[in-house]
């Protein structure tokens, strides 16, 4: 961290300490241009950050911090394919996956756009063949269902796309399996016919324990219901390790490279199942929306840059005001998986304890991310975010028109009301006056007023789109990708490795060896050894 950056953090901390008790609602009077200054339109999305807990002074402090953290240079390095994943020596080039045809992207100096275009064309051709019935199964019947097997980024990205864009009566029944619990696979296969089912196994390395266990179960199910000849047409691999996929039994594979991180991979062949089930033209529109957000991210000044503003609002809340959690409430049923997608995107990327040089962080990094679709969440955890002692910043994603011809005003009106209520709150005097007006006695009003008081001054961001289309979905997901990247740059951490995922995998393999041996090894702690013995059949 440079001397200039250290000085910026000092100003940041001083500003946060001085303004911790400022009320958001008062800032609209203090800064008449607040709404204009703290809102932005990009790629079909409108972002209103004026209800965040920053004054104009704090806002400008955050923007200055972003400039001096080198965000513009970092963006250039990202899109140039430089090794910004420093611990693994890799480029991070998911924007190349949604580039226009004949793009000029390079990863560590190697041209990659021609390969991206070729894979995209192969996906489209295969999807068209499956959808038209030209590509059939072993017995000559067209495919009517797809079972998509993956986990983490190989599951959450395609799943959020499918849930958001699927038609009410899809031509192809797409089902997802991620959990190693056999129940997940059993539910996915129930009611399906092996003769008309395509299994797509998605694994970057083709070594992921959960994915391979589920793939073996699906392979056995196909073997029990299909002749040997042509059975491999039902079993497709999507991977960065095609040789392993072929050894496993995938006669056909679709590739992506190691510069595609799992949680950034939905733009690649990882979404082959969606390309088939939705149609190639829908997937292309999704890429178009993401690319439009990429263009905005590259070109917009930081103070008008949607991902940067989103990121700096989170940095202000987490580091400036010590708010270690954030909730995301999409007010659209089709976006119900968005909070789960963001949990992985953000917490796996930025849940780090060391800087890029290996020294320990001395500030907070990624908050806990959680959420549910509105209005469901209002009847669950919103009680805590309105009246609990912890301040939890909220994010409202609002779609003006979610379904024709149903009236959506009750849906988005709830989103606006929740954001307003979080900001303005209700004083004890207001609560008492309301009780008295409703006929309560003075004693009863005094007793109940504290329970009906809302502190308010709780921040939120609202993201609005006209309709949920492939383009606006692509823009929304790319917005959050770039937001996550900006936060990593400001915090000086590597957002693109995930070593914290690995230790549990290693220990699980060791425990499975103990299960096979019938007894715990001497390496186990007493608690784990006892639990193993209780659970071993």
NUDOLUM-686042 format. One record per residue (C-alpha): residue number from 0; chain; x, y, z. Coordinates in steps of 0.05 Angstrom, whole numbers, plus 5000, padded with zeros to 4 digits. Layout:
    i  ch     u     v     w
  NUM   A     X     Y     Z
...
//
This chain:
    i  ch     u     v     w
    0   A  5000  5000  5000
    1   A  5029  5067  4980
    2   A  5038  5126  5026
    3   A  4983  5162  4988
    4   A  4935  5104  4998
    5   A  4951  5101  5072
    6   A  4936  5176  5077
    7   A  4870  5164  5041
    8   A  4850  5110  5090
    9   A  4867  5159  5147
   10   A  4821  5211  5117
   11   A  4769  5156  5106
   12   A  4772  5134  5179
   13   A  4770  5206  5204
   14   A  4710  5222  5161
   15   A  4673  5159  5183
   16   A  4685  5175  5257
   17   A  4661  5246  5248
   18   A  4599  5228  5209
   19   A  4577  5163  5242
   20   A  4516  5194  5273
   21   A  4492  5236  5214
   22   A  4422  5219  5192
   23   A  4413  5200  5119
   24   A  4347  5236  5111
   25   A  4379  5303  5132
   26   A  4430  5298  5076
   27   A  4378  5311  5023
   28   A  4369  5381  5051
   29   A  4444  5391  5062
   30   A  4459  5371  4990
   31   A  4403  5388  4941
   32   A  4440  5352  4885
   33   A  4447  5289  4926
   34   A  4400  5245  4884
   35   A  4433  5266  4819
   36   A  4503  5258  4848
   37   A  4489  5189  4878
   38   A  4449  5156  4823
   39   A  4471  5128  4756
   40   A  4441  5094  4695
   41   A  4480  5040  4659
   42   A  4463  4982  4612
   43   A  4388  4985  4626
   44   A  4395  4991  4701
   45   A  4382  5052  4746
   46   A  4420  5053  4812
   47   A  4399  5099  4869
   48   A  4451  5103  4924
   49   A  4424  5167  4955
   50   A  4397  5128  5015
   51   A  4467  5105  5034
   52   A  4500  5129  5098
   53   A  4546  5179  5067
   54   A  4546  5254  5064
   55   A  4573  5290  5003
   56   A  4640  5295  5040
   57   A  4641  5220  5054
   58   A  4620  5204  4983
   59   A  4678  5245  4955
   60   A  4726  5213  5005
   61   A  4706  5144  4980
   62   A  4715  5164  4908
   63   A  4784  5193  4923
   64   A  4802  5128  4958
   65   A  4781  5089  4895
   66   A  4822  5133  4849
   67   A  4884  5127  4893
   68   A  4875  5052  4900
   69   A  4889  5049  4825
   70   A  4820  5026  4802
   71   A  4830  5052  4731
   72   A  4896  5016  4724
   73   A  4867  4953  4754
   74   A  4809  4954  4704
   75   A  4859  4961  4647
   76   A  4900  4902  4674
   77   A  4837  4859  4681
   78   A  4815  4870  4610
   79   A  4886  4864  4583
   80   A  4891  4793  4610
   81   A  4948  4806  4658
   82   A  4960  4757  4716
   83   A  4918  4793  4768
   84   A  4906  4726  4802
   85   A  4975  4732  4831
   86   A  4976  4670  4876
   87   A  4960  4624  4817
   88   A  4994  4665  4762
   89   A  4931  4670  4721
   90   A  4894  4721  4681
   91   A  4821  4733  4699
   92   A  4786  4743  4633
   93   A  4712  4727  4639
   94   A  4697  4792  4600
   95   A  4729  4758  4539
   96   A  4673  4706  4541
   97   A  4620  4759  4526
   98   A  4661  4801  4477
   99   A  4637  4815  4407
  100   A  4656  4765  4354
  101   A  4727  4774  4329
  102   A  4749  4805  4395
  103   A  4822  4816  4409
  104   A  4829  4790  4481
  105   A  4894  4759  4505
  106   A  4909  4719  4568
  107   A  4981  4728  4591
  108   A  4997  4749  4520
  109   A  4963  4690  4486
  110   A  4905  4708  4439
  111   A  4841  4675  4463
  112   A  4784  4708  4426
  113   A  4785  4660  4366
  114   A  4779  4601  4414
  115   A  4722  4635  4452
  116   A  4685  4648  4386
  117   A  4695  4576  4364
  118   A  4668  4546  4429
  119   A  4609  4594  4428
  120   A  4593  4573  4356
  121   A  4598  4499  4375
  122   A  4551  4510  4434
  123   A  4500  4545  4390
  124   A  4504  4491  4336
  125   A  4496  4435  4387
  126   A  4439  4471  4422
  127   A  4403  4482  4357
  128   A  4412  4409  4338
  129   A  4384  4385  4405
  130   A  4326  4435  4404
  131   A  4306  4416  4333
  132   A  4310  4341  4345
  133   A  4368  4332  4297
  134   A  4412  4309  4355
  135   A  4378  4250  4387
  136   A  4392  4198  4440
  137   A  4412  4126  4435
  138   A  4344  4102  4414
  139   A  4331  4158  4364
  140   A  4284  4198  4409
  141   A  4295  4273  4417
  142   A  4319  4300  4483
  143   A  4264  4328  4527
  144   A  4302  4338  4592
  145   A  4371  4359  4615
  146   A  4403  4342  4682
  147   A  4458  4393  4697
  148   A  4509  4367  4747
  149   A  4557  4415  4780
  150   A  4570  4452  4845
  151   A  4591  4522  4865
  152   A  4605  4564  4804
  153   A  4588  4505  4759
  154   A  4518  4506  4788
  155   A  4498  4574  4816
  156   A  4510  4615  4753
  157   A  4470  4572  4705
  158   A  4417  4561  4758
  159   A  4406  4636  4769
  160   A  4402  4646  4693
  161   A  4352  4590  4684
  162   A  4307  4612  4741
  163   A  4308  4684  4717
  164   A  4294  4671  4643
  165   A  4258  4604  4638
  166   A  4190  4606  4603
  167   A  4129  4584  4642
  168   A  4123  4523  4597
  169   A  4194  4506  4574
  170   A  4206  4462  4514
  171   A  4261  4426  4552
  172   A  4257  4407  4626
  173   A  4322  4431  4657
  174   A  4340  4405  4726
  175   A  4401  4418  4769
  176   A  4439  4372  4817
  177   A  4493  4400  4863
  178   A  4488  4368  4931
  179   A  4524  4302  4944
  180   A  4464  4280  4985
  181   A  4432  4225  4941
  182   A  4365  4257  4953
  183   A  4384  4314  4906
  184   A  4398  4267  4849
  185   A  4337  4225  4864
  186   A  4292  4286  4860
  187   A  4323  4308  4795
  188   A  4315  4240  4761
  189   A  4245  4226  4785
  190   A  4196  4225  4727
  191   A  4250  4228  4674
  192   A  4261  4177  4618
  193   A  4334  4158  4604
  194   A  4317  4153  4530
  195   A  4300  4228  4527
  196   A  4348  4255  4580
  197   A  4414  4290  4568
  198   A  4464  4293  4626
  199   A  4513  4351  4626
  200   A  4570  4345  4676
  201   A  4604  4411  4692
  202   A  4671  4411  4729
  203   A  4730  4455  4716
  204   A  4781  4403  4738
  205   A  4737  4341  4733
  206   A  4762  4321  4802
  207   A  4708  4354  4846
  208   A  4685  4300  4894
  209   A  4611  4320  4897
  210   A  4605  4329  4822
  211   A  4639  4263  4805
  212   A  4596  4225  4855
  213   A  4533  4253  4825
  214   A  4560  4240  4754
  215   A  4572  4167  4772
  216   A  4501  4161  4797
  217   A  4473  4192  4733
  218   A  4518  4148  4690
  219   A  4492  4086  4726
  220   A  4420  4109  4716
  221   A  4432  4118  4641
  222   A  4466  4050  4637
  223   A  4406  4016  4669
  224   A  4358  4046  4619
  225   A  4395  4050  4553
  226   A  4431  4003  4505
  227   A  4507  4008  4501
  228   A  4506  4034  4430
  229   A  4496  4109  4429
  230   A  4491  4116  4505
  231   A  4550  4164  4506
  232   A  4507  4214  4467
  233   A  4470  4225  4532
  234   A  4532  4243  4572
  235   A  4566  4310  4558
  236   A  4625  4342  4594
  237   A  4640  4415  4605
  238   A  4710  4425  4632
  239   A  4779  4455  4629
  240   A  4806  4384  4633
  241   A  4776  4349  4572
  242   A  4822  4288  4577
  243   A  4795  4272  4646
  244   A  4724  4281  4622
  245   A  4735  4233  4565
  246   A  4766  4182  4612
  247   A  4704  4188  4655
  248   A  4659  4171  4596
  249   A  4641  4237  4563
  250   A  4645  4225  4489
  251   A  4634  4299  4474
  252   A  4663  4357  4514
  253   A  4659  4432  4512
  254   A  4719  4469  4539
  255   A  4736  4531  4578
  256   A  4803  4553  4602
  257   A  4836  4562  4671
  258   A  4831  4638  4664
  259   A  4756  4630  4675
  260   A  4743  4628  4750
  261   A  4687  4582  4772
  262   A  4643  4637  4801
  263   A  4654  4679  4738
  264   A  4642  4622  4689
  265   A  4568  4626  4672
  266   A  4587  4664  4608
  267   A  4624  4602  4583
  268   A  4606  4531  4563
  269   A  4587  4523  4637
  270   A  4519  4549  4615
  271   A  4511  4499  4558
  272   A  4449  4471  4591
  273   A  4418  4541  4590
  274   A  4439  4552  4518
  275   A  4401  4489  4499
  276   A  4340  4500  4543
  277   A  4332  4574  4529
  278   A  4360  4578  4459
  279   A  4425  4607  4433
  280   A  4394  4674  4417
  281   A  4374  4683  4490
  282   A  4444  4667  4513
  283   A  4473  4716  4463
  284   A  4427  4771  4490
  285   A  4452  4754  4561
  286   A  4523  4764  4536
  287   A  4503  4829  4502
  288   A  4477  4858  4568
  289   A  4540  4838  4606
  290   A  4584  4868  4551
  291   A  4545  4934  4556
  292   A  4561  4936  4630
  293   A  4634  4920  4614
  294   A  4637  4979  4567
  295   A  4607  5024  4621
  296   A  4657  4998  4672
  297   A  4716  5013  4627
  298   A  4694  5082  4604
  299   A  4655  5117  4660
  300   A  4692  5162  4709
  301   A  4694  5130  4778
  302   A  4644  5180  4808
  303   A  4593  5159  4755
  304   A  4613  5086  4750
  305   A  4559  5038  4773
  306   A  4603  4981  4798
  307   A  4650  5030  4832
  308   A  4594  5066  4868
  309   A  4565  5000  4891
  310   A  4633  4977  4916
  311   A  4650  5041  4953
  312   A  4582  5041  4988
  313   A  4599  4972  5014
  314   A  4670  4993  5034
  315   A  4640  5053  5071
  316   A  4591  5009  5109
  317   A  4639  4952  5125
  318   A  4703  4990  5140
  319   A  4678  5060  5157
  320   A  4617  5043  5198
  321   A  4632  4971  5221
  322   A  4572  4938  5189
  323   A  4594  4866  5175
  324   A  4531  4841  5140
  325   A  4489  4861  5080
  326   A  4422  4836  5055
  327   A  4399  4831  4983
  328   A  4325  4831  4969
  329   A  4305  4820  4896
  330   A  4233  4842  4887
  331   A  4222  4792  4830
  332   A  4208  4718  4840
  333   A  4250  4702  4779
  334   A  4311  4730  4815
  335   A  4301  4687  4877
  336   A  4369  4654  4868
  337   A  4407  4720  4864
  338   A  4425  4723  4939
  339   A  4454  4653  4935
  340   A  4493  4671  4873
  341   A  4521  4734  4907
  342   A  4540  4695  4969
  343   A  4589  4655  4928
  344   A  4611  4711  4882
  345   A  4627  4759  4938
  346   A  4644  4716  4999
  347   A  4687  4666  4961
  348   A  4722  4723  4925
  349   A  4734  4772  4982
  350   A  4731  4732  5045
  351   A  4806  4738  5054
  352   A  4853  4748  5113
  353   A  4916  4771  5077
  354   A  4935  4825  5028
  355   A  4963  4808  4959
  356   A  5033  4810  4988
  357   A  5015  4759  5042
  358   A  5013  4807  5101
  359   A  4952  4804  5147
  360   A  4894  4850  5133
  361   A  4881  4900  5188
  362   A  4812  4920  5164
  363   A  4746  4885  5150
  364   A  4737  4856  5080
  365   A  4675  4821  5053
  366   A  4612  4824  5095
  367   A  4564  4766  5105
  368   A  4515  4767  5047
  369   A  4445  4739  5055
  370   A  4376  4750  5028
  371   A  4309  4726  5003
  372   A  4262  4752  4949
  373   A  4214  4807  4969
  374   A  4162  4805  4995
  375   A  4180  4739  5029
  376   A  4238  4769  5067
  377   A  4194  4822  5097
  378   A  4159  4767  5136
  379   A  4224  4736  5160
  380   A  4288  4775  5173
  381   A  4264  4846  5160
  382   A  4244  4851  5233
  383   A  4317  4848  5251
  384   A  4341  4899  5199
  385   A  4287  4948  5221
  386   A  4291  4943  5297
  387   A  4351  4900  5314
  388   A  4412  4932  5346
  389   A  4457  4917  5287
  390   A  4453  4961  5225
  391   A  4449  4916  5163
  392   A  4452  4954  5097
  393   A  4401  4930  5046
  394   A  4399  4924  4971
  395   A  4333  4925  4935
  396   A  4330  4899  4863
  397   A  4265  4922  4833
  398   A  4233  4901  4767
  399   A  4178  4948  4745
  400   A  4141  4896  4704
  401   A  4152  4823  4723
  402   A  4093  4788  4690
  403   A  4039  4807  4641
  404   A  3983  4823  4654
  405   A  3989  4819  4730
  406   A  3992  4885  4767
  407   A  4062  4895  4797
  408   A  4051  4959  4836
  409   A  4039  4922  4902
  410   A  4106  4887  4892
  411   A  4150  4947  4876
  412   A  4111  4992  4923
  413   A  4133  4946  4980
  414   A  4205  4953  4959
  415   A  4201  5029  4959
  416   A  4164  5029  5026
  417   A  4216  4983  5059
  418   A  4274  5027  5036
  419   A  4238  5090  5060
  420   A  4220  5059  5127
  421   A  4292  5037  5138
  422   A  4316  5108  5126
  423   A  4264  5151  5162
  424   A  4243  5104  5219
  425   A  4192  5125  5271
  426   A  4207  5162  5336
  427   A  4178  5142  5403
  428   A  4137  5206  5404
  429   A  4108  5189  5336
  430   A  4091  5119  5359
  431   A  4058  5146  5422
  432   A  4017  5196  5382
  433   A  3993  5142  5334
  434   A  3972  5098  5393
  435   A  3933  5154  5425
  436   A  3900  5171  5359
  437   A  3879  5098  5353
  438   A  3844  5101  5421
  439   A  3897  5074  5468
  440   A  3899  5101  5538
  441   A  3959  5145  5557
  442   A  3986  5089  5601
  443   A  3978  5038  5545
  444   A  4010  5086  5495
  445   A  4070  5096  5541
  446   A  4076  5021  5549
  447   A  4074  5003  5475
  448   A  4109  5063  5444
  449   A  4180  5036  5454
  450   A  4161  4971  5420
  451   A  4134  5009  5359
  452   A  4194  5054  5352
  453   A  4240  5046  5292
  454   A  4310  5076  5296
  455   A  4313  5089  5221
  456   A  4377  5117  5191
  457   A  4390  5049  5160
  458   A  4421  5051  5090
  459   A  4399  5019  5026
  460   A  4413  5018  4952
  461   A  4357  5008  4901
  462   A  4370  4979  4831
  463   A  4313  4987  4782
  464   A  4301  4955  4714
  465   A  4241  4962  4668
  466   A  4235  4887  4655
  467   A  4277  4826  4670
  468   A  4305  4808  4601
  469   A  4367  4770  4581
  470   A  4402  4837  4570
  471   A  4384  4867  4638
  472   A  4401  4802  4673
  473   A  4469  4801  4639
  474   A  4481  4873  4659
  475   A  4460  4859  4732
  476   A  4506  4799  4740
  477   A  4565  4835  4708
  478   A  4551  4895  4753
  479   A  4561  4851  4814
  480   A  4623  4818  4785
  481   A  4657  4885  4774
  482   A  4633  4911  4842
  483   A  4667  4851  4875
  484   A  4731  4864  4835
  485   A  4734  4937  4855
  486   A  4726  4919  4929
  487   A  4785  4871  4923
  488   A  4828  4925  4893
  489   A  4810  4975  4947
  490   A  4823  4924  5002
  491   A  4887  4901  4967
  492   A  4867  4828  4967
  493   A  4865  4775  4912
  494   A  4792  4765  4894
  495   A  4806  4707  4847
  496   A  4834  4650  4889
  497   A  4795  4609  4940
  498   A  4843  4570  4983
  499   A  4794  4571  5041
  500   A  4751  4521  5002
  501   A  4807  4470  4998
  502   A  4824  4451  5070
  503   A  4756  4420  5083
  504   A  4761  4380  5019
  505   A  4828  4351  5040
  506   A  4804  4333  5109
  507   A  4740  4302  5080
  508   A  4782  4254  5039
  509   A  4821  4235  5101
  510   A  4757  4222  5140
  511   A  4730  4179  5084
  512   A  4793  4136  5090
  513   A  4778  4128  5164
  514   A  4706  4108  5148
  515   A  4732  4056  5099
  516   A  4781  4031  5152
  517   A  4725  4025  5203
  518   A  4759  4067  5256
  519   A  4784  4138  5267
  520   A  4857  4151  5257
  521   A  4903  4179  5310
  522   A  4904  4245  5273
  523   A  4832  4262  5290
  524   A  4814  4306  5349
  525   A  4770  4273  5402
  526   A  4706  4309  5380
  527   A  4713  4290  5306
  528   A  4733  4219  5324
  529   A  4672  4210  5368
  530   A  4626  4239  5314
  531   A  4656  4194  5261
  532   A  4643  4132  5304
  533   A  4571  4154  5317
  534   A  4558  4164  5243
  535   A  4595  4104  5214
  536   A  4547  4047  5199
//
